[in-house]
Amino acid sequence: MLTSYARARAEPLGVDLRGVGIAERPERLIILSSFSFFSLVGYAVMLIVILEGATFVQRVIVTLKKV
């Protein structure tokens, strides 16, 4: 949820964050669906949490540089 929040807060400031970050929504869905295919949902959630944190940090940095 942090990645979506960062993007939503940056848009009113005029900062476009599409394509910023290593784990946007499509990547997270691919990870979750592929891991769940092998019944490894717990590992998928852990990986998504880590990648979402990194994406959030990247989006905050980009927003601060552009404002």
Buried (B, 14 or more C-beta within 10 A) or exposed (E): EBBEEBBEBBEEEEBEBEEBBEBBEEBBEEBBEEBEEEEEEEEBBEBBEEBBEEBBBBBBEBBEEEE
